[in-house]
């Protein structure tokens, strides 16, 4: 805008120069026009002027002779008069003749001159009137000398009015004509100078008026540095003294008025860009989210006077927490008034009716200054708020604004947009902070029972092995499995089954010692780590669990009182193993021993049983080795459907081992294979067979490939897979490598290198069991993730557990914002399938969609 006005100012400067040129040009045109016009009448003017001049000379000559004749009229007097006249007009060539009347001749005798009387002289004598005659070269004047009353005294023989004589004067015209021409040339030169001087005067006069207005216009324009200055610009009073120019400035003023309505401050737009950049929410922002919002509040004040930011988020089922961020230190009265007004506003909001405020925190961005006192009108009328989606994870974010936005509609719209973006950003930071805290907690905890989860069990078990070894102590591991739980779950439904598991978790807390670590390993299977416990102490704890269960009942929906029992297996370190895998293997086998013994039993291993356990493990190792050598690793494919189209466009590649007529699932041998360091070799064989089948069937969909953590440290792995894709003509973009989130924590650097390598080759990347590990959001930020598979436990319980629903929704929302595709695992019935669709999840996988099989299935899900 300012550039446009400066350009107009420059144009006005140019106008001055143009006007000067125009003035001079006009003067010259007038002069030249006059000259051209005069040239057309030149000869006529010269002729007329020559006659006029000649006539004047002749009249003056006649007057001189007349005076000489009155004074006596002697020959000498006449000659003197003629000589004087000739000297007065040297350029005029005279011929003068005087003819006396007959009465004069009689009175004085003889004529003053012997010149005979021409015809025109006779006519003058008879008529008494002057006669003029002209030829191209000469002009002749004949004047009568009439007698006056005084002449009668001397001339007794005449009367007053009689013609006493005639004077004939002849002029040659050429000398007079030359003089006349010189006169006209001088006249034109003088007139030209006068015209030029007049043009200069007009220019000075006009420029004096224009310059004043132009200088004023320029000063006003140079003062425009922002839209705020533009709004104060007024050039309506500019007066150039010319109606046409004033009309131009009138239109310019109208243009300025229109620009005021559409112009936006550069500072505002730059701030909006900076605000959008802040939508990249880093881990540092999450860690210091309050400081982040304080800085935002101070930054927004660079474009608009905002006094406070408010966030209200649910922290419990029936309660909300406030965070109020003040720009400067408010008074106690302002705080009290602000809280009272916001409480009143919340009471009218259906999302917050009937809820309690658990906590109110006040934060100050810049405590070095005091905030001006705010009135009720300031807070009520100038507060902008944004309600976020509310179930479980919802909240409200508001900003208090002190501004005259209504006076500037365009600025109001733009700043309104910025405030909405700001509130979205603050809401996202607060929400993601809450989600992250929840997910970090539940990365180590089971959401249903609040016990440690399987991921945490292995870390705790590994830590306890190392601690016991350092201090030369022993400790116990118990594995517990609920007896007949599937029957209870199927008969009374998942909600009752969940309540049953929650009650059992509370019972375990009563049975174990302080410092013992309880884990929900999965489903109805639990584990307990017993530090500094030998066989006797571990057995005592197991017996307490059995005793408490003996007294335990839970009322079913049909009124029946349901009892519970459990089978418990125990292993002691170092007697039964010195590494986490062996200890769990022994305890798990003992749990199955207790079940085989009739359930509701406790089992400890004997030396013979120890040998049997490790023999079975050895048998699995032999099976794995032979399967590799004999190429009995076979691919199975589980379909994944597109929720929008219902088509099976993705298949997950699963590993199986063919043993005779039986097909052994991966969960039977994969841990052993990873422990033996053979998992990646099995992956090679599996992937090659799968690629061959893809080519043979002409399958055009995508293939998800599960990778063992070992693949991350095998340098040639990606090269070999890439060569296989080329060999079987499979586009790398159709292959997605899938790594379970809980397996990536200790290998982040290796994983990052691996992911960047596979992405550079055109492959895609997915994280399985998303939400089960420690830092879900950290993975998304650090790695270029294309797909996330939502933790199956969340999906399985999505219909019955509000917390699972909340976690699932937060994951889907985040993925949609980051343009990451989502896949729901464990879709086991149509009701879960329908809910997955309502959540906006992109793909579904589970037994309801399709079980794993040896053939790639295409088409729509039925």
VEXLUMPA-396133 format. One record per residue (C-alpha): z, y, x; residue in three letters. Coordinates in steps of 0.02 Angstrom, whole numbers, plus 50000, padded with zeros to 5 digits. Layout:
BEGIN
ZYXala;...
***
This chain:
BEGIN
500005000050000unk;500495012250138unk;498865008550229unk;497905013250072unk;498825029750055unk;498605033650240unk;496755030250219unk;496715042650075unk;497585055450185unk;496285052750320unk;494925055150191unk;495695071950145unk;495635077050328unk;493805072050330unk;493585082550174unk;494065098150270unk;492705095250399unk;491485091050263unk;491895107150173unk;491615117250331unk;489925109350356unk;489545111850173unk;490005130250182unk;488925133550335unk;487515123350264unk;487615132750100unk;487565149450188unk;486065144050290unk;485215137450136unk;485535153950047unk;484855163350195unk;483355152250214unk;483075152450028unk;483125171150029unk;481925171850174unk;480735159650093unk;480795169149930unk;480535185650020unk;479055178850116unk;478185175549952unk;478405193849900unk;478305200450076unk;476625208850068unk;476975216249900unk;478655222849959unk;477885229750119unk;476515238450023unk;477725245449895unk;478945250950026unk;477555258750131unk;476975268949980unk;478755274049942unk;479055279550120unk;477405288650128unk;477805297149965unk;479485302650031unk;478705309750190unk;477365318550091unk;478635326149971unk;479675332350116unk;478115339650202unk;477645348350040unk;479395355550023unk;479295362350200unk;477615370750167unk;478235377450001unk;479705385950085unk;478565393050219unk;477385399950085unk;478845407949990unk;479425416550146unk;477705424650175unk;476455411150196unk;475665417550356unk;474585405950458unk;475885405550593unk;477255400750472unk;476225386750400unk;475785379950572unk;477615380250621unk;478115371150462unk;476755357950488unk;477255355750672unk;479085353750624unk;478625340950493unk;477535331150615unk;478945330450741unk;480135324350607unk;478945310050564unk;478045306150727unk;477505288850668unk;476665295550513unk;474895301850550unk;474705317850442unk;473235328050386unk;473785343250291unk;472705356150202unk;473235371250098unk;472065378249965unk;472525395549893unk;472105399949715unk;470725413049677unk;472075425749628unk;472855424249800unk;471175426049884unk;470845441949789unk;472555448849826unk;472595444750014unk;470805441150052unk;470185425050130unk;471005407950134unk;472325401550247unk;471155387550290unk;469275385950279unk;469345368450207unk;468215366850053unk;469015361649890unk;468845343049857unk;468725336849679unk;470545331449669unk;471085348949723unk;470065356349584unk;470895344549461unk;472625349749520unk;472155368049503unk;471595365149327unk;472985353249272unk;474455359449377unk;474985341349406unk;475165331549567unk;473765319049603unk;473935303849715unk;472515292949775unk;472565277849889unk;471415266949992unk;471925251450096unk;472055262350251unk;472605279350184unk;473545288050045unk;473255305949986unk;474455317349893unk;473905333549811unk;475335344949754unk;475165360849650unk;476075376849706unk;476665384149540unk;477195402349527unk;479005405549489unk;479745421249410unk;480195427949582unk;478385426049639unk;477765438349505unk;478605452749595unk;477445450549745unk;475945443749655unk;475625456249521unk;474045447949466unk;474865431049416unk;476045424949289unk;477515412749304unk;476845395049301unk;475135398949368unk;474525387849510unk;474525398949664unk;473855385249780unk;473695366749816unk;474355356949965unk;473405340850011unk;474285328650125unk;473465312750192unk;474395298550279unk;473715283950379unk;474715268650312unk;474765256950464unk;476115266050566unk;477205267250412unk;476895248950368unk;477485243550542unk;479055253450523unk;479355245950352unk;479135228350421unk;480425231750555unk;481585238250421unk;481435222450318unk;481725211050468unk;483295220850510unk;483825219850329unk;483595200750325unk;484595198750484unk;485995209350418unk;486005200050251unk;486005183050341unk;487535188250441unk;488385194250283unk;488015177450198unk;488705167750347unk;490255178650351unk;490465176150165unk;490295157150186unk;491595157350325unk;492735167550215unk;492525155350072unk;492895140850193unk;494475149250260unk;495055153150084unk;494685135550019unk;495385126650172unk;496985136650164unk;497265129949989unk;496675112250029unk;497625111050193unk;499275114950111unk;499035101249981unk;498335088850109unk;499805091850228unk;501015089450084unk;500085073650032unk;500125067050211unk;501985070450228unk;502335060950068unk;501275046250123unk;502045045350297unk;503745044550214unk;503245028350122unk;503995013850218unk;504405002050076unk;504094999249892unk;505695008749859unk;504915024049946unk;503305021049850unk;504255022149687unk;504835039549738unk;503095045449786unk;502435059149670unk;500775067849704unk;500515073849527unk;500895091849579unk;499535092449713unk;498435107749677unk;496865110449780unk;496235124949678unk;494675115349629unk;494575106449463unk;493515092349533unk;494695088949679unk;496215090249565unk;495425077349450unk;495185065549600unk;497025067349646unk;497485064349466unk;496605047549474unk;497435043749642unk;499125047349562unk;498695035349421unk;498255022249553unk;499925025049640unk;500825022749474unk;499915006249445unk;500315000549622unk;502145004249590unk;502084991349451unk;501324977449557unk;501914980849735unk;503274970249815unk;504274974349970unk;503704965550128unk;505554962450164unk;505744953250000unk;504254942050033unk;504834938550211unk;506554933950145unk;505774922250017unk;504804913450157unk;506404912050260unk;507294905250107unk;505974891850084unk;506174886950267unk;508014883950233unk;507554870150111unk;507454858950264unk;509244852950250unk;509864845950415unk;511404835850457unk;512174851850531unk;511984860250362unk;512834845650279unk;514254846050403unk;514554864850385unk;513874867750212unk;515144881250171unk;514654891450325unk;512834888950276unk;513124896550104unk;514134910950177unk;512674915450289unk;511474914150142unk;512524926350041unk;512494939150182unk;510624936850206unk;510224939350021unk;511124956150034unk;509734962350147unk;508614963749992unk;509824964549846unk;511644968749821unk;512454951949779unk;514334950949775unk;514694932349748unk;514004914649743unk;514814901449635unk;514644882549633unk;515484871349506unk;515284852649530unk;516044837349452unk;517214828149569unk;517994816249444unk;517544809749272unk;518414823749179unk;518604837349309unk;517634850349408unk;517934859649569unk;517454877849598unk;516884885349761unk;516764904349751unk;515924913049898unk;516274931749907unk;515224943650011unk;516774953650061unk;518624952550025unk;518924954749837unk;520494961649761unk;521684950549664unk;521164959449504unk;519314955949536unk;519674937549571unk;520714935849414unk;519394944649307unk;517994934249382unk;518894917749350unk;519324922749172unk;517514927449131unk;516784911549209unk;518054900749116unk;517514908948953unk;515674905948993unk;516014887649034unk;516884884948869unk;515244889348780unk;514254877048887unk;514144859648808unk;514114851448980unk;515824858449024unk;516744858448858unk;518344848448861unk;518374846749050unk;519744852349168unk;519604862849324unk;520414852749462unk;520284865249603unk;519644882949640unk;519244887749819unk;518814905449872unk;517784908450029unk;517384925450108unk;515774928250205unk;516284944550290unk;518154947750283unk;518024963750386unk;517574973850230unk;518334975550058unk;517294971849904unk;517164986349779unk;518134983749619unk;517064974949488unk;517154978649303unk;516904966149163unk;515164973449135unk;514704970749319unk;515174952449309unk;514554948449133unk;512884957549131unk;512314955149309unk;512664936749341unk;511214924549361unk;511624906049346unk;510714889549358unk;511314873849271unk;510934858049366unk;510724840949286unk;512464835649241unk;512944817449224unk;514154812349362unk;513284821949500unk;512914837749405unk;513554855249422unk;513204873649401unk;512754886849530unk;512814905349495unk;512584921749587unk;513354938549545unk;512124952749570unk;512384971649573unk;510664979249557unk;509514990649457unk;508224976949436unk;507804981749258unk;507064998149318unk;505754988949420unk;504964974649321unk;503924967249463unk;505354967949587unk;506434960349452unk;505234945549432unk;505074942449620unk;506934943949655unk;507284933249503unk;506174919849579unk;507074921649746unk;508764920049663unk;508194904449571unk;507604897049736unk;509244902149816unk;510254894049680unk;509194878349691unk;509494877949877unk;511364880449862unk;511434867549723unk;510454855249827unk;511574857849979unk;513134855549874unk;512424840549781unk;511754832049937unk;513414835250024unk;514274826549880unk;512994812349878unk;513154810350065unk;515034809450059unk;514944796749918unk;513624786450006unk;514544787250171unk;516084780950082unk;515174767249989unk;514194762750145unk;515824754850199unk;516504751150025unk;516014740549880unk;515784752549732unk;516444739949605unk;518074734549688unk;518304748449817unk;518534734849950unk;517624734850116unk;515834728350101unk;514904715050201unk;514224727650325unk;515974733650365unk;516624715650374unk;515534711450523unk;516024727450614unk;517874724550580unk;517734706250630unk;516854710750792unk;518174723850830unk;519594711550795unk;518824698250909unk;518784710851052unk;520544717051018unk;521274699551009unk;520414694851171unk;521084710251261unk;522864707351202unk;522794688251210unk;523214686951026unk;522574676350884unk;522024681450710unk;521394673050553unk;519864674350443unk;519884668850260unk;518354666250151unk;518704665449963unk;517504661049822unk;517954662349638unk;517874645649549unk;516734644549396unk;516414663149397unk;514584661049347unk;515134652549186unk;516304667049145unk;514964679749185unk;513634671149081unk;514774668448932unk;515574685648921unk;514294696549007unk;514224706949164unk;515464720449108unk;516824707449083unk;516324698949245unk;516484715549336unk;518204718349261unk;518684700849317unk;518154704549496unk;519084721149496unk;520674712549436unk;520494699349571unk;520284713049704unk;521934720949649unk;522774704049656unk;522174701649837unk;522994718149883unk;524644711449817unk;524464695049913unk;523984700850087unk;525054709550217unk;524964728050256unk;523584730250385unk;522574715150327unk;520764719550287unk;520004713750122unk;518124712650100unk;516984708949954unk;515664699050048unk;514474697649902unk;514464692449718unk;516074682849687unk;516374679249872unk;517774688349967unk;518434688250144unk;520064693550225unk;520374697550409unk;522174694050457unk;522644702550623unk;523964694050730unk;524024678850618unk;524024660550666unk;523704645550554unk;525414646350470unk;525354664850428unk;523544663350366unk;524004648450260unk;525494657850185unk;524364672150134unk;523134659950055unk;524564651749958unk;525154668649892unk;523404671849828unk;523404655049738unk;525134658149666unk;524674675249599unk;523084668249523unk;524124654749438unk;525014668349341unk;523454678949314unk;522504679949149unk;521244692349078unk;520874694848894unk;519044691248853unk;518064700748719unk;518304686048598unk;520194686448623unk;520264671348739unk;521414672548891unk;520374668649044unk;521204661549200unk;520474661549375unk;520564650549528unk;519804651949700unk;519284640749845unk;519884647050015unk;519294642550189unk;520224647950346unk;519714649750529unk;520824655350674unk;520264664550831unk;520194658350968unk;520564640450912unk;519044639050798unk;517874651350881unk;517784666150997unk;516394676150917unk;516194683350741unk;514754671650695unk;515684655650738unk;517284661250652unk;516384665450491unk;515364649550501unk;516944639050511unk;517874648450374unk;516344647850260unk;516134629250286unk;517984626650250unk;517784636350088unk;516394624350037unk;517534609950090unk;518874616649971unk;517614617349829unk;517074599549862unk;518914594449860unk;519034599849677unk;519144618949691unk;520724629349687unk;521094622749862unk;521444629350037unk;520554621350185unk;520864622450373unk;519704613550496unk;520174598350596unk;519414594450766unk;518184582350687unk;517694595050556unk;517434608150690unk;516204596450776unk;515324593450610unk;515164612050575unk;514374615450743unk;513304599850728unk;512584606650567unk;512244622850655unk;511424613050795unk;510374603650668unk;509764620150599unk;509304625450774unk;508304609650799unk;507434612350632unk;506944629950685unk;506284624250855unk;505254610150779unk;504584621450642unk;503964633550775unk;503194619850881unk;502364611150733unk;501814627350647unk;502824623550492unk;503294641850463unk;502424645750297unk;502204662250202unk;502844665150026unk;502394680749927unk;503444689649797unk;502484701949685unk;503004720249669unk;502264729249519unk;501784747249494unk;502874753749352unk;501514765449291unk;500104752549279unk;501054736149274unk;499914728949409unk;500524718549555unk;499784729249693unk;501114724949825unk;501814708449887unk;503314705749999unk;503044692850134unk;504464680150143unk;504774666450270unk;504974647950228unk;505064631950331unk;504164616250271unk;505274600850299unk;504404585650228unk;504194588850042unk;505534602250041unk;505364620850070unk;506884628650155unk;507254646850109unk;507564659650244unk;509404662150199unk;509704644350260unk;509124647350437unk;508774665850475unk;510494669750548unk;510354654750662unk;508604659650712unk;509164677350757unk;510644670450855unk;509444659050950unk;508274673650986unk;506814665050898unk;506644676050744unk;505254686850816unk;504234671550865unk;504414665050688unk;503824682250630unk;502224680550734unk;501794663750657unk;502224669650483unk;501204685750493unk;499674677150565unk;499674664150426unk;499934677850296unk;498494688250365unk;497364672950361unk;497814669950179unk;497534688350134unk;495794687250207unk;495444670450125unk;495974676349951unk;495124693149970unk;496774701749926unk;496604720749928unk;498404725749891unk;499814730350009unk;500924718350105unk;502754721650147unk;503314712750305unk;505164709950343unk;505614712050526unk;507094705250619unk;508054717650730unk;507424707650880unk;505674714250847unk;506274731550897unk;506614726451076unk;505114715151102unk;503884726751184unk;502284717351143unk;502724714350960unk;501764729150887unk;500264726151001unk;500134708150941unk;500274712950757unk;498964726550778unk;497764714150859unk;498054701950715unk;497644715650588unk;496004719150681unk;495624700550696unk;495814697550508unk;494994714250459unk;496544721050373unk;496744739950364unk;498434744550445unk;498774756650302unk;498984741350189unk;500404734450295unk;502194740950273unk;503534735450396unk;505224733650313unk;506904734350402unk;508584732250317unk;509614748150330unk;511214739250381unk;510314731950532unk;509764748650604unk;511424757250643unk;511634750850821unk;509774752250861unk;509324769950808unk;508444774850968unk;507464758650976unk;507064760050792unk;506434777850813unk;505274772650954unk;504694757450855unk;504344767550697unk;503374781050788unk;502334767350871unk;501904758550708unk;501534775150620unk;500354780250760unk;499384764150731unk;499184767550545unk;500554755950478unk;501874761750352unk;503764760350358unk;505074755550229unk;506964753950228unk;507694739350130unk;509394739350043unk;509414758350045unk;511164764750006unk;512084749950080unk;512294757050255unk;513214771850331unk;511984786150343unk;510584784250218unk;510084802650222unk;510144802750410unk;508814789150415unk;507684798650297unk;507854814350402unk;507574805650568unk;506194793350524unk;504524795650434unk;504974784050291unk;503604779650165unk;504584768050049unk;506394764550012unk;507024748949925unk;508574753349826unk;510074742149858unk;509934727449737unk;511764728749688unk;511414746149617unk;509944739849512unk;510804723949452unk;512244734349380unk;511244749649327unk;511544746249141unk;513404743549149unk;514134753949289unk;514074772949284unk;514374774749471unk;512924763049511unk;511854773449393unk;512384789549480unk;512014782649654unk;510334776049597unk;509884792549517unk;510354802449672unk;509274791249780unk;507774792749663unk;507964811649650unk;508034813649838unk;506554802049865unk;505504811749739unk;505914828249825unk;505384820749993unk;503854811849919unk;504504794649966unk;504054780049853unk;505484770049778unk;505614751349741unk;506944743349631unk;507514726149688unk;508394713049583unk;507484717149421unk;508054701549329unk;507734705349145unk;506734716949032unk;508194728548995unk;508394732449181unk;506504734149192unk;506514747149053unk;507934756849134unk;507034756949302unk;505554764749214unk;506644778149134unk;507384782549304unk;505634786249371unk;505664772649503unk;503894769049565unk;503914750149589unk;504944735149531unk;505324718349613unk;506364703649554unk;506344686949466unk;505874695249302unk;504334702649387unk;503894686849481unk;504684673649592unk;504114670749772unk;502674658449787unk;501374652449912unk;499944661649826unk;499584680349815unk;499624684549629unk;498554698849563unk;498434706649391unk;499654714449268unk;501444709049239unk;501584699849074unk;
***
